[in-house]
Amino acid sequence: MNSQSRKLKTIISGIPASDGDGVKLTRIIGSPELNMLDPFLLFDVFESDQAKDYIGGFPSHPHRGFETVTYLTAGRLRHKDNAGHEGVIEAGGVQWMTAGKGIVHSEMPEQENGLLSGYQLWLNLPAAEKMRVPAYQEFSTTDISHEYLSNGGEVRVIAGNTNNGIQGPVVNDYVSPVYMDITLPEGQTFEQAVNKEDNTFIYVIHGALSIGETKSKLGNHQLGIVQDGEGVFVVANDESRFLLVSARPLNEPVARGGPFVMNTKAEILQAFEDFQNNRF
Ligand code: MN
């Protein structure tokens, strides 16, 4: 561990919420506790083996001005949008959708029972790219890069580069994101470089971690913001699985209106008008 490792500054557990057609979830970023962590606008966790909690899915709805990233850890989910993109992901797969100037999409469970679990992250786009042409990247679990650590740990790299140079498949030059899913045996450590200016968080999928030189504790299902430094250092107190997510802040004005995220109120009103007039 070097002296530049980040400190655990804030712990957030999120609030129970419902979105789409009654999907039960825990909203951690985009909640009253944490409105945003630039460029992250929202981070939702969904996990249930009760069909009633997810079967309604997220029927047809619009977005403009940012990216939505869905990462599944169990179950099957179908994405379909009006730009002609369609696909089903299963556990370990990711859908990375760039809404740009406007898209109408649906995200529906491709199952009628069993466990569905995963994460939705919203990443803001810089002002200059908010009206770009929509894009869609989809990667199945076999497309995701893997690094097997000598301590028995495993790193699934969706975006960014590990310290050993294993690169994730997602291309994003806007905020240079890191998105990794790490599994560690009890007592083992993980170290990852992050850009000094990045905003960075860790979400504990299961287990418990000690973070940084001070060994600050982050527990099961908690999100921790880690600050100040160019590396993240983690010890697993139990057998643990966690997400490490990091990206460059945009430091631009943010105007939010439901499924639209722009820079000014006038641009939000324009988005509603464009959507109502079928200009998406
Ligand atoms: Mn959506």
Residues whose N, C-alpha, C, O or C-beta is under 5 A from the ligand:
A	BS01	MN	none
